[in-house]
Amino acid sequence: MATSASSTPLPPIFSTQNAPKSSHRISIDATFHQSRNQFTLRREFLKGLAMTPLVLNAPPSLAREVEVGSYLPQSTLDPSFVFFKASTKDTPALRAGNVMPYQFIIPPSWKQTRVANILSGNYCQPKCAEPWVEVKFEDEKQGKIQVVASPLIRLTNKPNATIEEIGTPEKLIASLGPFVTGNTLDPDELLETSIEKRGDQTYYKYLLETPFALTGSHNLAKLTSKGNTVVLFVASANDKQWQTSQKTLEAMIDSFQV
């Protein structure tokens, strides 16, 4: 016997019959937990930018927690450093073509640390809405460095914009400062800015004194724009490290290029 249209049961999402009394409560709880999870992800991302050696959920990579001097070539600029140039095998963003290869020199005693999956951008490539961490290196006596990449659309609607077209050095550091410090950046913490030209590429450089930063009380930063990404290089140290390694960190910052 055929069933009339009026007696056809409604899908559970619309039905009001036999619905559990707690269904509305479950919906509210789900919304609450989703919002809380989004907040937690954001908080963990900024904490990760403090460059602690997170290893949980790390994606497969060639990052090795051994001295880089054991596998990187000697720098031709300064034999007391070794040379690092990122390639497509190093990060998800490089494999996706969202970041152009970057390079810098680094002391041979430093170690590359793994970047946790939540910070690496692995989960959002090829279209990430927020900045992500590319690579991280550290040395207990000298400090830490990291490369952070930001999608250009976060800063401007103009495709392939140069760093000058995006804005002044002050405007850029105001937008990206939290990814330097790991939390916040006060304008008074910016001590010096400068502009460097290398061929057709322009770089903004910064010296920051950041007593409340998660990354360290002293930060050096250098950034540029290429393709659809702004690439930020950060060198950080606490007071004790800064006293002995300031020149070393400055040399690494100066050598950075995309």
N, C-alpha and C positions, 0 to 999 in steps of 0.2 A: 504494500500500500504506500502510495507516494506521500511524502511529507510536505505540507504547505509551507510557503515562504515565511509566513508569520511565525511558524514554530521552529524555524532554523536557529540553532543556538548561536548566540553572538560569540565572537572570539573572546578569549579570557580577558584581554586588555580592556574591552568595553563592557563586558558582562557585569551586571550588578547582582546576579543571582548566585548564591552559593560562594560568593567571594569571601575569603578569610577576613575577619574583622581587622587583622593586623596589616592588611595590604597597604593602606595609606601610610602607616608607620614605617613599613619596609621601604616605601618610595622615598620618604623623608630621610631615613637612615642612609640609603644609597647615595642620595644627593650630597648629604653631609660628608660621607666618607670620600666621595669623589673630589669634593672641594679641598678636604684635608690632605688627600694624596697629592693634589696639584701644588698645594702650599709646601708640602714636605719635599717634593721634587725640586722646587725652586730654591728652598733653603739649602738642600744638600748640594745643589750645583754651586752656589756661592761658597759654601764651605770647602768644596773641592778645589775651588780656585785659589785657596790658600796654599795649594801645592803640597798637601800632606800625601804621603805615599800610599794612596788607596790602591788596593789590588783586587778587592772583591768584584765579581762580575766583569773583570777586565776582558776585553776582546783579544783574540789572538793577534800578536804583533811581534816585531823583532826587538821590542824594548827589552833590555837585559839589565838586571841589577848587578852588573859588574862594571869595573872601571872602563870608561869609553876608550881609553888609550890602548886597550887590548884588541880593539877591532876597528877603530876609525883611523884614517890616514893622518899623518903629520901635516899641519898647516904650512902652506908655502909663505904665508904672511908673517908668521911668528912660530918658530920651531918649538916653543914652549907650550903650544896649543895643538889640538887636533881639529880636524875639519869635519863638520856635519852638514850634509845636504840631504834634505828630505826627498823621498821618491814615492812613487805610487804604492810601494809595498809597506810604507810606514803608517799611513792613517786612512780611515774610511773616506775622508773628504778629498784627499789626494787621488784616491782611486776613482771617486765620483767626478773628478775634474772641477770641484768647487774651490779648490785652493791651488795656486801655482806653487811649484817647488821653492822652498826658502832655504837659506843656508846661514851658518854662523860658525865661529870658532869657539872651542870649549877646552878647559884644562883637562889633561888626560886622566886625572884622578876622579873626575866626576862620574856619577852613575845615572843612567837613564832609568826612570821609574815608570811603571805602567799607569795608564790613565783608565780610571773606572769607566765602564760602559755608559753610565748615566752622564758623564762629563765629555765623552769622546765625540758625541754627535753620531755615533754608529747607528743609533735607533731612529734618527730623523733624516739621514742622507737619502736622496740628494737635495731635499728641500727643508732645511732647518730654519726655524723662525728666530732662534736665539743663538748667541755665541756659544762656541764649544772649545774645548782644550785639544790642541793638536799633539804636542809632545811636552814632556817634563823631564828636567835633569836636576840633580842636587848634589851638594857636598856638605857634610856636617860642619866643616870648618869655614867654608866660604860663602854658602848661600844656596839659592835656588833660582832656576829660570823656567819659563814656560812660554809656549806659543799659543795664543788664543786667536781664533778666527771668528769674525762676525759677518753675517750675511749683509750685503750692501743695502738691501731693501729696508733694513732696520734703521738706516741712517739717512737714506735719500731715495727718491723715486726714479732718479736718473740712472739708466743702465750704464755700466762700465765707467762710472764717474771717477775722476781723479781725486786724490785726497784734497787738493785745493778747491775743487768744485763742491765737495761735501761740506767744507767749512774750515774755520781757523783752528790752529792747534788747541786753543782754549775750548772751543766747541766740541772737538772730538774727545778730549780727555774728560770733559764733563759727562759725555754720553757713555764712555767706556771705562771711566775711573773705577767703578765697582769691580770690574774684571781685572784690574791691576791689584787692588787691595784685598779683594775677597769679601769686602763688606760695603763700605761707603768711602767717599772721597770729599773732603772739605776743600773749597777753593784755596784756603790759606795753606794747605799742605803742598801745593804746587810751588816749588821754589824757582825752577828755570824751565824755559821752553826754547827750542831752537828748530831750525828747518835745514835739512840736508838734501842736496841734489846729487843723484847718481845717474848720469845720462838723462833719460826721459822720466825717471822715477823720482818722486819727492817723498821724503820721510819727515815725520814730526818726531822730535825727541823731547823727553821729559826727565826732570829730576824732582823726586817727591820725598818729603819727609813726612812719614805717616805713622805717628806713635800708636794709633789704635788699629792699624791694619792687621788682618789675619795673616797676610803674607810676610810681614816684617816691618820694622820701623823705618827702613830705607828702601825705596823702590826707584828703579830706572825703567823707563819704557820707551819704545820706539814703534811707530806704526806707519803703515802705508796702505794704499788701495790698489788692487790689481784684479781685473776681471769683475766678478760680482761679489768680491769679498774684501773686507778690511782685515789685515793681518797685524796682530799686536804681539810684540816681543817684550817680555817683562823679566827683569832681574831683581831679586829681592834679598835682603839680608837683615839680620838683627843688629843691634848696636855693636856687639862683640865681633861679629863677622865683618861688618862694614869697616871697622878700624884696620883690618889687615887685607881685605879683599876688594876694596873700592876700585882700585885700578884694574883688577882682573875683570870685575863685572862691567866696568866701562868699556874695556876692550871687547868683550862679547857683544855688548849693545852696539858699539861702533861697527862691528863686522857683519851685523845682521842685514840681509838683503833678500828681496823677493825677485 
